[in-house]
Amino acid sequence: MVFLWFISWKLTLFMLVATPIFSIFILLFIRSMKKYKKIYQDSLAKANSLANEVFGNVRVVKSFATEQK
């Protein structure tokens, strides 16, 4: 820090002020993304289970329709 102060005291002060502010914004952004990530994962799981059910029932439909292929 002393070395930085001798190079540019204005830039060092800016860095000391800006770093905590940016850190707070980044932490808030991460927290909000965790909430949206959970919502996304839940909806993806629902869609996946629906797709598995639909594709799994194709064989049953074909057997009732007596199709060969």
Steps between C-alpha positions, in 0.01 A plus 500: 500500500787736577652433160167568331460818703835632375417417139156661498323606817182592308473157341572332834218693670266417216590132530443501877157660455386309191599147605249465789222656293558260210522209743160582646341519155657170398375326816146631444511384139615151603220471756234598246643258243480214752127561533445504124725198456278298733187605310667407170613159630151421630333586170763303309436196720124524435556525126740205506258278690219592260719420197601164649136414561396598147781314326460200728135464403570488125559125519167451680312701238663305218408167658135602536496621141660168393768672301810308397739792493 
